[in-house]
Every structure is written in structure tokens, then in C-alpha cells.
Amino acid sequence: MKPAASEVEAELFDSYGTQSTHYARSLELIRGLPTDFSDGTDTHDTLQEINRELDHVARLESELANLKTEWQTHRLVPSDRLQERINGIQGLLEELLGQIAVAEQHAESAKQRLRPEIESSVQSTKMRNAYRQFTNK
């Protein structure tokens, strides 16, 4: 037996609310990344946490696939409440994508700042190794 339209909408509404929570948490975490990249702070744990939040969303999306298909098949129109929630998620996604772009720019800048130091360190190591080989003969 197929669920009624109101049941489908209620389930979508609840799931989108959960998704919003995960997106908002991801956004909160990602906002700190540019500063962390600039300061040289280890970001591994933060990136893993963002990944976990987005994995939750992916699982929810997967679980909702059949409901969404049913919704679209019956050409149901979302209530104002559901549409507002959908718009909220869209806004969060747009902001999240913007923050990802900012974080990527800061990560690239940090990488460019570190490149000369790393290259110098590699060159020094090569020279020390070459000197050791020369003096050990």
C-alpha cells in the first residue's frame, strides 16, 4: 500500500530537516578552515568531521530516493512549509559551496607559501647526503 501524499510530505519534511542540520554543521566547521589553513593548523579532524556530516546527508538522500520518485510521479506540489525547507537547504548548499571555494583558495595559498621552504629543505637534505657520501669515501 502506498503512503498518502501527506505522509510522503511529512517524511520528506522531517528528512530535509535532518539534512539541514547536517549541512549547517558542515558549514559551521568549514568556516574555520581558511583560518586553519592560513595558520598552519592541522585540519585532518575537521575535514573528517565534515565528511561524516555529508555522509549522513548522502545516506538520507539514498533512503529517500523512492519517496522522491513517488512524489515526482504523482506530480505533487510541495506545501509552503516543505518548499520553505527545500529553499533553506538550497541556501545552505550554496553557502557551503562558497565556503568550500574560499577554503580551497586558502589551502592553495598556504601550499604556495610552503613550497619554497619545502624545496629548500629538500635541497639541503640532498646536499647533506651528497656531502656525507663524498666524505665517507
ChimeraX attribute file (.defattr): number of C-alpha atoms within 10 A of each C-alpha:
attribute: neighborCount
match mode: 1-to-1
recipient: residues
	/A:1	3
	/A:2	8
	/A:3	10
	/A:4	9
	/A:5	16
	/A:6	12
	/A:7	12
	/A:8	17
	/A:9	21
	/A:10	13
	/A:11	14
	/A:12	20
	/A:13	20
	/A:14	13
	/A:15	17
	/A:16	21
	/A:17	17
	/A:18	15
	/A:19	21
	/A:20	21
	/A:21	16
	/A:22	19
	/A:23	22
	/A:24	18
	/A:25	15
	/A:26	22
	/A:27	21
	/A:28	14
	/A:29	15
	/A:30	22
	/A:31	15
	/A:32	14
	/A:33	23
	/A:34	23
	/A:35	14
	/A:36	18
	/A:37	20
	/A:38	16
	/A:39	10
	/A:40	13
	/A:41	11
	/A:42	11
	/A:43	14
	/A:44	8
	/A:45	9
	/A:46	16
	/A:47	15
	/A:48	11
	/A:49	16
	/A:50	18
	/A:51	13
	/A:52	14
	/A:53	20
	/A:54	17
	/A:55	13
	/A:56	15
	/A:57	20
	/A:58	13
	/A:59	11
	/A:60	15
	/A:61	16
	/A:62	10
	/A:63	12
	/A:64	17
	/A:65	11
	/A:66	11
	/A:67	19
	/A:68	14
	/A:69	11
	/A:70	16
	/A:71	17
	/A:72	11
	/A:73	9
	/A:74	9
	/A:75	9
	/A:76	13
	/A:77	12
	/A:78	16
	/A:79	12
	/A:80	9
	/A:81	11
	/A:82	18
	/A:83	13
	/A:84	13
	/A:85	18
	/A:86	18
	/A:87	12
	/A:88	15
	/A:89	19
	/A:90	13
	/A:91	13
	/A:92	18
	/A:93	17
	/A:94	12
	/A:95	15
	/A:96	19
	/A:97	14
	/A:98	13
	/A:99	19
	/A:100	17
	/A:101	13
	/A:102	16
	/A:103	21
	/A:104	15
	/A:105	14
	/A:106	18
	/A:107	19
	/A:108	14
	/A:109	15
	/A:110	17
	/A:111	15
	/A:112	11
	/A:113	12
	/A:114	13
	/A:115	12
	/A:116	11
	/A:117	11
	/A:118	12
	/A:119	11
	/A:120	12
	/A:121	12
	/A:122	12
	/A:123	12
	/A:124	12
	/A:125	12
	/A:126	12
	/A:127	12
	/A:128	12
	/A:129	12
	/A:130	12
	/A:131	11
	/A:132	11
	/A:133	10
	/A:134	9
	/A:135	8
	/A:136	7
	/A:137	5
